[in-house]
Amino acid sequence: MSDTSSRPSYEPVPVEVPAGPSSTPHLTAAQRLWTVFTSPERVFGDIAIKPSWVLCLVLMALLTVAVQFVVLPHIDNEATLRARLGERAEGVSDEQIERMVEQGEKFTRFAPIIGLVMAPIAFAIMAAIFFILLKIVGSDVDYLRAFSTTLHAYWPASVVASVLTAILVQRVGMIPQQEFTNIVKSHPGAFLSPDAPAWLSAAASTLSVFNIWIVVLLIIGFRVVGNVSTGKAAAAALVPWLVWLVVKAGLATLF
């Protein structure tokens, strides 16, 4: 019978198991901003792990203000006012037009500040709407992740549209505000006749390449972050957009 008392005893050495791929985000907040252009699913997968919103929200607000600083000097306020008055402009004297233009220009000076304040509020409200719709379709996503997804879905199209607008507005000189959305020929409304029905122009301007880009990213984001089917993600993304299209067309018809 062998003596086992003299044998050295070995204790199992604990082995560190690396964290799973879904436990730690792989991208920083800054990296997400350029990666979403080329690999949106990767970014939204990261947001599902840990949402980020501060950097994207700040840059989106600053982008809004920067575009206003570039565009506002090219807005023809008198032509804008006359276009809004329509046939009623014939009954308004030049002095009255001039006074109204001066009042409008005073308000325009505060437009960048208003944009800086309103942009975060608008995104927060949009994210809340998407959050509610995601809950309705059965997602267990929280508001912060819905907010982060919304911001990153809007980011690429907003950057490209703003850069193109800033470049092209330098070539058109002074224009009425109503023609601002036609600077970048990104939607069917830019090619309609000026005599086209107002509701048709409003609806067509909503069907822009940039809006479609945003909706596609929202669907991808909601599917990944919200952990729902593509159909349910599409419903959550498309319902507010379609409602806005109808409302915009209706308002254009009325006013």
C-alpha positions in Angstrom: 0.0 0.0 0.0 1.6 3.3 -1.1 2.0 6.2 1.2 0.2 9.2 -0.1 1.0 11.5 2.8 4.3 12.5 1.3 2.8 13.6 -2.0 2.5 17.3 -2.7 -1.0 18.6 -2.6 -2.1 20.8 -5.5 -4.9 23.4 -5.2 -6.7 24.4 -8.4 -5.6 27.7 -9.7 -8.6 30.0 -10.5 -8.9 30.8 -14.2 -10.1 34.2 -15.2 -12.8 33.9 -17.8 -12.9 36.8 -20.1 -16.2 38.8 -20.2 -18.6 37.9 -22.9 -18.9 40.1 -26.0 -22.1 41.7 -24.7 -20.9 42.7 -21.3 -18.6 45.6 -22.2 -19.0 48.3 -24.9 -16.3 48.2 -27.6 -16.6 51.8 -28.8 -16.2 55.2 -27.1 -18.9 57.9 -27.5 -16.7 59.6 -30.1 -16.0 56.4 -32.0 -19.7 55.7 -32.2 -20.2 59.0 -34.1 -18.2 58.0 -37.1 -18.7 54.2 -36.9 -22.5 54.7 -37.3 -21.9 55.9 -40.9 -20.3 52.6 -41.9 -21.4 50.0 -39.3 -24.7 51.1 -37.6 -25.5 47.6 -36.2 -22.2 47.6 -34.3 -22.9 51.0 -32.8 -26.5 50.1 -31.8 -25.2 46.8 -30.3 -22.8 48.9 -28.2 -25.7 51.2 -27.2 -27.7 48.2 -26.1 -24.9 47.5 -23.6 -24.2 51.0 -22.5 -26.0 54.1 -24.0 -24.2 57.3 -24.6 -26.0 60.6 -25.4 -24.1 63.7 -24.0 -21.5 64.1 -26.8 -24.0 63.4 -29.6 -26.6 65.7 -28.2 -24.2 68.6 -27.7 -22.8 68.2 -31.3 -26.3 68.0 -32.7 -27.3 71.2 -30.9 -24.2 73.0 -32.1 -24.7 71.7 -35.6 -28.2 73.3 -35.6 -26.8 76.6 -34.5 -23.9 76.5 -37.0 -26.3 75.9 -39.9 -28.4 78.9 -38.8 -25.4 81.2 -38.6 -24.5 80.2 -42.2 -28.0 80.2 -43.7 -29.7 83.3 -42.0 -27.6 85.9 -43.9 -28.9 84.4 -47.1 -32.6 84.6 -46.2 -34.5 87.3 -48.0 -36.9 88.4 -45.2 -39.0 90.7 -47.4 -39.5 88.0 -50.1 -40.3 85.5 -47.3 -42.9 87.8 -45.8 -44.6 88.6 -49.2 -44.7 84.9 -49.9 -46.4 84.2 -46.6 -49.0 87.0 -47.2 -49.7 85.8 -50.7 -52.6 87.8 -52.3 -53.0 89.8 -49.0 -49.6 91.4 -49.7 -51.3 93.6 -52.3 -53.4 95.3 -49.6 -50.3 96.0 -47.4 -48.3 99.2 -47.9 -44.5 99.2 -48.5 -44.1 100.9 -45.1 -46.0 98.2 -43.3 -44.0 95.5 -45.1 -40.8 97.3 -44.1 -41.9 97.5 -40.4 -42.8 93.8 -40.3 -39.5 92.9 -41.9 -37.6 94.9 -39.3 -39.6 93.2 -36.5 -38.8 89.8 -38.1 -35.1 90.6 -38.3 -35.0 91.5 -34.6 -36.5 88.1 -33.8 -34.1 86.4 -36.2 -31.1 87.5 -34.1 -32.3 85.2 -31.3 -32.8 82.2 -33.7 -29.4 80.5 -32.9 -30.1 80.8 -29.2 -33.6 79.4 -29.6 -32.2 76.6 -31.7 -29.6 75.7 -29.1 -32.3 75.4 -26.5 -35.0 73.7 -28.6 -32.8 71.1 -30.3 -32.3 69.0 -27.1 -36.0 69.4 -26.1 -37.1 68.2 -29.6 -34.9 65.2 -29.4 -36.0 64.3 -25.9 -39.7 64.5 -27.0 -39.0 62.4 -30.2 -37.2 59.8 -28.1 -40.1 59.7 -25.6 -42.5 59.0 -28.5 -40.3 56.2 -29.8 -39.9 54.8 -26.3 -43.7 54.6 -25.9 -44.1 53.0 -29.2 -41.4 50.4 -28.5 -43.1 49.6 -25.3 -46.4 49.1 -27.2 -44.8 46.6 -29.5 -43.3 44.7 -26.6 -39.8 45.9 -26.1 -38.2 46.1 -22.7 -35.9 49.0 -23.7 -35.5 51.8 -21.2 -35.8 55.5 -22.1 -32.1 56.3 -22.0 -31.3 53.6 -24.6 -34.2 54.8 -26.8 -32.8 58.4 -26.5 -29.3 57.3 -27.4 -30.6 55.3 -30.4 -32.7 58.2 -31.7 -29.7 60.6 -31.5 -27.3 58.3 -33.3 -29.9 57.5 -36.0 -30.3 61.2 -36.7 -26.6 62.0 -36.6 -25.3 60.9 -40.0 -28.1 62.4 -42.1 -28.0 65.6 -40.1 -24.2 66.0 -40.6 -24.4 65.4 -44.4 -27.5 67.6 -44.9 -25.9 70.4 -42.9 -22.6 70.4 -44.8 -24.3 70.3 -48.2 -26.7 73.1 -47.2 -23.8 75.3 -45.9 -21.9 74.8 -49.2 -24.8 75.2 -51.6 -26.4 78.2 -49.9 -23.3 80.2 -50.8 -24.1 79.7 -54.4 -27.8 80.8 -54.4 -27.4 84.3 -52.9 -30.6 85.6 -51.2 -33.6 83.4 -51.2 -37.0 83.3 -49.5 -37.2 81.1 -46.5 -39.8 78.9 -48.3 -37.1 77.8 -50.8 -34.6 76.9 -48.0 -35.7 73.2 -48.1 -35.0 73.1 -51.8 -31.3 74.1 -51.7 -30.3 70.5 -51.5 -32.3 68.6 -54.2 -32.9 65.6 -51.9 -36.7 65.2 -52.2 -39.3 65.2 -55.0 -40.7 68.5 -53.7 -37.6 70.3 -55.0 -38.6 69.4 -58.6 -42.3 70.3 -58.4 -43.8 73.4 -60.1 -44.4 76.5 -57.9 -48.1 76.1 -58.9 -48.3 72.6 -57.4 -50.8 72.2 -54.5 -49.4 73.2 -51.2 -50.2 69.8 -49.6 -48.4 68.0 -52.3 -45.2 70.1 -52.0 -45.3 69.7 -48.2 -45.7 65.9 -48.4 -43.1 65.6 -51.2 -40.5 67.6 -49.2 -40.9 65.2 -46.3 -39.9 62.2 -48.5 -36.2 63.3 -48.6 -33.2 61.0 -48.9 -32.1 62.2 -45.5 -35.4 61.3 -43.8 -35.3 57.9 -45.4 -31.8 57.4 -44.1 -32.9 58.4 -40.6 -35.8 56.0 -40.7 -33.7 53.1 -41.9 -31.2 53.7 -39.0 -34.1 54.0 -36.5 -35.4 50.6 -37.7 -31.9 49.0 -37.3 -31.4 50.6 -34.0 -34.8 49.7 -32.5 -34.4 46.1 -33.7 -31.0 45.8 -32.0 -31.4 47.9 -28.9 -35.1 47.2 -28.4 -34.6 43.5 -29.1 -37.7 43.3 -31.3 -38.4 42.0 -34.8 -37.8 44.1 -37.8 -41.5 44.5 -38.4 -42.1 45.9 -34.9 -39.0 48.1 -35.1 -40.4 49.5 -38.4 -43.8 50.2 -36.9 -42.2 52.1 -34.0 -40.0 54.1 -36.4 -42.6 54.8 -39.2 -45.7 55.7 -37.3 -44.5 59.1 -36.0 -43.0 59.9 -39.4 -46.2 59.1 -41.3 -48.2 61.1 -38.8 -45.9 64.1 -39.3 -46.2 63.7 -43.1 -50.0 63.9 -42.9 -50.0 66.8 -40.4 -47.5 68.7 -42.5 -49.6 68.3 -45.6 -52.8 69.2 -43.7 -51.2 72.4 -42.3 -49.9 73.4 -45.7 -53.5 73.0 -47.1 -55.0 75.1 -44.3 -52.4 77.9 -44.2 
